[in-house]
């Protein structure tokens, strides 16, 4: 910003920021002239709206012009979060002749003669494509391919940070199912695995199923299976805290899209007492006339008593609530009808299905998708280790047995769970190692 070259300029600027609740952390004069000075001020703000309030307060001072406003989050993303770095030296002519022409021709001929050598002699050995069409990005909805890029970059950075996996964003400017499937098939030779991300239901189910059938590398939809793995791990430890066996538990799953469906499918072989799935139309049951193929499967395999009604009806006597749906769906009245010492996983982001402060008056264990409460259900606990194990095993497919092995591995990292600690920290580096080991062993045991 530019300001008058007066002796009181610094104090006036700092006072203006303080009056609206900002905190100055750095103050630098970057240029000075006879008529004005240019100042770079860094300060802490509560949120985007507060930053705008600080900017307005500075701009209202006589002679002050705010030229540019940046925040640290935008600066982190400036120019993207990824780069490509060669693993080999390219300092001499000999280096060049081996890494590129003419020596590289020998490698090409070897792969042409035996395509399996691509897993050993190219980046395929350690590389995953993070594929999206931008149709269901975080809580932002259908924002398109370009706007999805920052999320996919972040995903790739997490792959590298926690599991040493080289991942790359592949954002597709199409939301046509057939075009997505064909495009992923066409690029698959370069990758050892496909991570589908932020593709809206129900298209995501068909895309994943058909790619799994068509490709000889694992296809993993993180919104489905990553969430399901971490939820199952957290549920194992939550029930250790409450002392209830899963076989005695009535479980309500609210939200039957990608995540909710995957949670149910992964949990059912563990033989819970009963599962009631609930969507916007109420409890899922076979007599409903609005069932797509996914909901029809859910209706057939859950709700043994063929109960009908609303979410409130489903929660009566429930031991566990798992929400992957929408904010503020219920409150104290519904919580009071649950079984004694219930478990509540309210995972809608940023606002959960029920206020955690209300839930803690009734529930023995609470989990959310937020980082400002204990027990955050975060997919980063699963997907880096899962792909590390798949790549190490050179797996061609991914199975539910591998997913359950990953859940058991995450749960095992927490040796002594308590109501505030049922899942490990996302920064616990042992998690990815244990998950990779479990997935690798499961893959080899199944011969895939």
C-alpha positions in Angstrom: 0.0 0.0 0.0 1.1 3.6 -0.4 0.8 6.1 2.4 1.8 9.8 3.1 5.4 10.1 4.2 4.5 11.4 7.7 6.1 10.4 11.0 2.7 9.1 12.2 2.1 6.8 9.2 3.2 3.6 10.9 1.2 4.3 14.0 -1.9 5.3 12.0 -1.8 2.1 10.0 -1.2 -0.2 13.0 -4.0 1.6 14.9 -6.5 1.1 12.0 -5.7 -2.6 11.9 -6.0 -2.9 15.7 -9.4 -1.1 15.8 -11.0 -3.9 13.7 -9.3 -6.7 15.6 -6.3 -7.4 13.3 -2.8 -8.2 14.7 0.2 -6.8 12.9 3.0 -9.4 12.5 5.4 -7.5 10.1 5.8 -4.0 8.9 8.2 -3.1 6.0 8.9 0.1 4.1 9.7 -1.2 0.6 10.0 2.1 -1.2 10.0 5.8 -0.3 9.7 9.1 -2.2 9.1 12.7 -1.4 5.3 12.3 -1.8 4.6 8.8 -0.6 6.0 5.6 0.9 5.2 2.1 -0.1 4.6 -0.3 2.8 4.2 -4.0 3.1 2.1 -5.0 6.1 1.5 -8.6 7.3 -1.2 -9.2 9.8 -3.4 -12.0 11.2 -7.1 -12.1 10.3 -9.8 -14.5 11.6 -11.2 -15.3 8.1 -11.7 -13.9 4.6 -14.4 -11.5 5.8 -12.2 -10.2 8.5 -9.4 -9.6 6.0 -11.8 -7.6 3.9 -12.7 -5.5 7.0 -9.0 -4.8 7.7 -8.5 -3.8 4.1 -11.4 -1.4 4.2 -10.2 0.2 7.4 -6.7 0.8 5.9 -8.2 2.2 2.7 -10.4 4.7 4.7 -7.3 6.4 6.0 -6.5 9.8 4.4 -3.9 9.4 1.6 -3.7 5.6 1.9 -4.2 3.4 -1.1 -4.3 -0.4 -0.8 -2.6 -1.7 -3.9 -2.6 -5.5 -3.4 -4.0 -7.9 -0.8 -2.7 -11.5 -0.5 -3.2 -14.2 2.0 -1.0 -17.1 3.0 -3.3 -19.7 1.7 -3.2 -18.2 -1.8 0.5 -17.8 -1.6 0.9 -21.5 -0.9 -0.9 -22.3 -4.1 0.9 -19.7 -6.2 2.2 -21.5 -9.3 0.8 -24.8 -8.0 2.0 -27.2 -5.3 3.8 -29.8 -7.5 6.9 -30.1 -9.6 8.7 -32.8 -11.6 12.3 -33.6 -10.4 14.5 -36.1 -12.3 15.8 -39.0 -10.2 18.9 -39.5 -12.3 21.9 -37.3 -12.9 22.1 -35.5 -16.3 25.5 -33.7 -16.0 27.5 -35.3 -18.7 27.1 -36.6 -22.3 27.3 -40.2 -20.9 24.4 -39.5 -18.5 22.4 -38.1 -21.4 23.1 -41.1 -23.7 21.9 -43.5 -21.0 18.8 -41.6 -19.8 17.8 -40.6 -23.3 19.0 -41.4 -26.8 20.5 -43.7 -27.8 20.5 -45.8 -24.6 16.8 -45.4 -23.9 16.0 -47.3 -27.1 17.2 -50.5 -25.4 14.6 -50.0 -22.6 11.9 -49.3 -25.2 12.6 -52.6 -27.0 12.7 -54.5 -23.7 9.2 -53.2 -22.8 7.9 -53.8 -26.3 9.0 -57.4 -26.0 7.7 -57.8 -22.5 5.1 -55.2 -21.5 5.3 -56.3 -17.8 8.7 -54.7 -17.7 7.0 -51.3 -17.7 6.3 -51.9 -14.0 10.0 -52.3 -13.4 11.6 -49.9 -15.8 9.3 -46.8 -15.8 7.5 -44.5 -13.4 4.6 -46.9 -13.6 6.2 -48.7 -10.6 5.4 -45.8 -8.2 2.9 -43.5 -9.9 -0.8 -43.0 -9.4 -3.2 -40.9 -11.4 -5.6 -38.7 -9.3 -8.6 -38.5 -11.7 -11.5 -36.1 -11.4 -14.2 -34.5 -13.5 -14.8 -31.8 -10.9 -18.4 -32.8 -10.3 -18.4 -33.2 -6.5 -15.4 -31.3 -5.1 -15.3 -31.3 -1.3 -18.3 -29.4 -0.1 -18.3 -27.1 -3.1 -20.2 -29.3 -5.5 -19.9 -29.3 -9.3 -17.3 -26.6 -9.8 -15.6 -28.2 -12.9 -12.2 -29.5 -13.8 -10.1 -26.3 -13.6 -11.4 -25.4 -10.1 -10.8 -28.9 -8.9 -7.1 -28.7 -9.7 -6.0 -27.3 -6.3 -7.6 -30.2 -4.5 -6.0 -32.8 -6.8 -2.6 -31.1 -6.4 -3.1 -31.3 -2.6 -4.0 -35.0 -2.8 -0.9 -35.7 -4.9 1.3 -33.8 -2.3 -0.2 -36.0 0.5 0.6 -39.1 -1.5 4.2 -38.1 -1.6 4.5 -36.8 2.0 3.0 -39.8 3.7 3.8 -42.7 1.5 6.5 -41.7 -1.1 4.0 -42.3 -3.9 4.3 -40.1 -7.0 0.8 -39.0 -7.9 -0.3 -36.6 -10.6 -3.6 -34.7 -11.1 -5.6 -35.7 -14.1 -8.5 -33.3 -14.4 -10.9 -34.1 -17.2 -13.0 -31.4 -18.9 -15.9 -33.8 -19.4 -18.6 -35.2 -17.2 -19.7 -37.8 -19.7 -19.4 -41.3 -18.2 -18.3 -43.0 -21.4 -15.7 -40.3 -22.2 -14.2 -40.5 -18.7 -13.9 -44.3 -18.9 -12.3 -44.2 -22.3 -9.9 -41.4 -21.3 -8.7 -43.2 -18.2 -8.2 -46.4 -20.2 -6.1 -44.5 -22.7 -3.8 -43.0 -20.1 -3.6 -46.1 -17.9 -0.3 -47.5 -19.3 1.7 -44.7 -17.5 0.3 -45.5 -14.1 0.5 -48.2 -11.4 -2.9 -47.3 -10.0 -5.9 -45.0 -10.5 -7.4 -42.9 -7.7 -10.8 -41.6 -8.6 -11.7 -38.4 -6.8 -14.6 -36.1 -6.4 -16.8 -37.7 -9.1 -20.5 -37.4 -8.3 -22.8 -40.3 -7.5 -24.3 -42.3 -9.0 -21.9 -42.0 -12.1 -18.9 -42.8 -9.8 -20.2 -46.3 -9.2 -20.4 -47.2 -12.9 -17.1 -45.5 -13.7 -15.2 -47.3 -11.0 -16.8 -50.7 -11.7 -16.1 -50.6 -15.4 -12.6 -49.3 -15.0 -11.9 -52.1 -12.5 -13.1 -54.6 -15.1 -11.1 -53.0 -18.0 -7.7 -52.3 -16.4 -4.9 -54.4 -15.1 -4.1 -51.9 -12.3 -6.0 -51.1 -9.1 -8.8 -48.6 -9.3 -9.7 -46.9 -6.0 -12.5 -44.3 -5.5 -11.3 -42.4 -2.4 -14.6 -40.8 -1.7 -16.1 -44.3 -1.3 -13.4 -46.6 -0.1 -11.0 -44.2 1.7 -13.9 -42.9 3.8 -15.2 -46.4 4.4 -11.8 -47.7 5.6 -11.3 -44.9 8.1 -14.9 -45.1 9.4 -14.6 -48.9 9.9 -11.3 -48.4 11.7 -12.8 -45.7 13.9 -15.8 -47.8 14.6 -13.7 -50.7 15.7 -12.0 -48.6 18.4 -15.2 -46.7 19.4 -16.9 -50.0 20.2 -13.8 -51.0 22.2 -14.4 -47.9 24.3 -18.2 -48.6 24.7 -17.7 -52.4 25.2 -20.4 -53.2 22.7 -19.8 -56.0 20.1 -20.6 -55.1 16.5 -22.9 -58.0 16.2 -25.2 -56.5 18.9 -25.3 -53.0 17.3 -28.0 -51.3 15.4 -26.3 -48.9 13.0 -27.8 -46.0 11.2 -26.0 -44.7 8.1 -27.3 -41.3 7.0 -26.4 -40.6 3.4 -26.3 -43.3 0.8 -24.2 -41.7 -1.9 -20.6 -42.7 -2.6 -19.3 -42.7 1.0 -22.4 -44.1 2.7 -22.8 -46.9 0.2 -19.2 -47.9 0.5 -19.3 -47.8 4.4 -22.3 -50.2 4.3 -20.8 -52.6 1.8 -17.5 -52.7 3.7 -19.1 -53.1 7.1 -21.7 -55.8 6.2 -19.2 -58.7 6.1 -18.3 -57.8 9.7 -21.8 -58.9 10.6 -23.3 -55.9 12.5 -26.6 -56.5 14.3 -28.5 -54.5 11.7 -27.9 -51.5 9.5 -30.5 -48.9 8.5 -29.6 -46.7 5.5 -31.3 -43.3 5.4 -31.4 -40.8 2.5 -33.4 -37.7 1.8 -36.5 -39.8 1.2 -36.2 -41.6 4.5 -35.2 -45.1 5.5 -34.2 -47.3 2.5 -36.4 -50.4 2.1 -37.3 -52.6 -0.8 -40.9 -51.3 -1.2 -39.7 -47.8 -2.2 -40.4 -46.9 -5.8 -37.4 -44.6 -6.3 -34.5 -47.1 -5.9 -31.6 -46.9 -8.4 -29.4 -50.0 -8.7 -27.2 -48.9 -5.8 -30.1 -48.2 -3.5 -31.8 -51.4 -4.5 -28.7 -53.4 -3.4 -28.6 -51.5 -0.1 -32.4 -52.2 0.4 -31.9 -55.9 -0.2 -28.9 -56.3 2.2 -29.9 -54.0 5.1 -32.9 -53.2 7.3 -33.8 -56.8 8.3 -37.1 -55.6 9.9 -38.1 -53.7 6.7 -38.6 -50.6 8.8 -40.0 -47.4 7.2 -40.0 -43.8 8.2 -37.7 -40.9 8.7 -34.2 -40.4 10.1 -35.8 -39.8 13.5 -37.6 -43.1 13.3 -34.4 -44.9 12.3 -32.5 -43.5 15.3 -34.8 -44.9 18.0 -32.7 -47.6 19.8 -29.7 -47.1 17.5 -26.3 -47.9 19.0 -24.3 -46.1 16.3 -25.0 -43.1 14.0 -22.8 -42.6 11.0 -23.6 -39.5 9.0 -22.1 -38.7 5.6 -24.9 -36.4 4.4 -25.8 -32.8 5.3 -25.6 -30.3 8.1 -27.9 -29.9 11.1 -30.3 -32.8 10.5 -31.2 -33.5 14.1 -30.6 -32.5 17.7 -31.1 -33.5 21.3 -34.5 -35.0 20.9 -33.3 -37.6 18.4 -30.1 -38.3 20.4 -32.2 -39.0 23.5 -34.0 -41.9 21.7 -30.8 -43.8 20.9 -29.6 -46.8 22.9 -27.5 -46.1 26.0 -23.9 -45.1 25.4 -24.2 -44.5 21.7 -21.5 -43.7 19.2 -22.1 -40.7 16.9 -20.0 -40.1 13.8 -21.3 -36.8 12.3 -19.0 -36.4 9.3 -20.7 -33.8 7.1 -18.3 -30.9 6.4 -17.9 -28.2 7.4 -21.1 -28.4 9.5 -21.9 -31.9 10.9 -25.3 -33.5 11.0 -25.6 -32.6 14.7 -23.8 -30.1 16.8 -21.0 -32.0 18.6 -21.5 -29.9 21.7 -25.0 -31.2 21.9 -24.0 -34.8 21.0 -21.5 -35.0 23.8 -24.3 -34.8 26.3 -25.6 -38.1 25.0 -22.9 -40.0 23.2 -20.0 -41.9 24.6 -17.8 -41.4 21.5 -18.1 -38.7 18.9 -16.2 -38.3 15.7 -16.5 -35.6 13.0 -14.8 -34.7 9.7 -13.3 -31.5 11.3 -9.8 -30.9 12.6 -11.0 -28.7 15.5 -12.7 -31.6 17.3 -11.2 -34.9 18.5 -11.4 -38.0 16.4 -11.3 -36.5 12.9 -12.2 -39.0 10.2 -9.7 -38.1 7.6 -9.0 -40.1 4.4 -5.3 -39.3 4.5 -5.1 -42.0 7.1 -6.0 -44.5 4.4 -5.2 -43.7 0.8 -1.4 -43.1 0.9 -0.7 -46.4 2.7 -3.3 -48.3 0.6 -1.5 -47.3 -2.7 1.9 -47.8 -1.1 0.9 -51.4 -0.4 -0.7 -51.9 -3.8 2.3 -50.6 -5.7 4.8 -52.6 -3.6 2.8 -55.8 -4.3 2.4 -54.8 -8.0 -1.3 -55.6 -7.5 -3.6 -55.8 -10.5 -6.8 -55.2 -8.6 -8.0 -54.0 -5.2 -10.4 -56.2 -3.1 -12.6 -55.6 -0.1 -10.3 -57.9 1.9 -7.5 -55.4 1.3 -9.7 -52.6 2.3 -10.7 -54.3 5.6 -7.1 -55.2 6.2 -6.3 -51.5 5.9 -9.0 -50.6 8.4 -7.7 -53.1 10.9 -4.2 -51.7 10.5 -5.3 -48.1 11.2 -7.3 -49.3 14.2 -4.3 -51.2 15.5 -2.1 -48.1 15.7 -4.3 -46.9 18.5 -3.3 -49.4 21.2 -5.4 -47.9 24.1 -8.4 -46.0 22.6 -10.5 -43.6 24.7 -13.4 -41.4 23.9 -11.1 -38.6 22.5 -8.7 -40.9 20.7 -10.1 -43.6 18.5 -8.1 -42.9 15.3 -4.4 -42.0 15.1 -3.1 -38.5 14.1 -2.8 -37.8 10.4 0.8 -36.9 11.1 1.6 -40.3 12.7 4.0 -41.7 10.1 3.5 -45.3 11.3 0.0 -45.3 9.9 0.9 -45.4 6.2 3.6 -48.0 7.0 1.2 -50.3 8.8 -1.6 -49.8 6.2 0.9 -50.6 3.3 2.1 -53.7 5.1 -1.5 -55.0 5.7 -2.6 -54.3 2.1 0.6 -55.8 0.7 0.1 -59.0 2.7 -3.6 -59.2 1.8 -2.7 -58.8 -1.9 -0.1 -61.5 -1.8 -2.4 -63.8 0.2 -5.1 -63.4 -2.5 -2.6 -63.9 -5.3 -3.4 -60.6 -7.1 
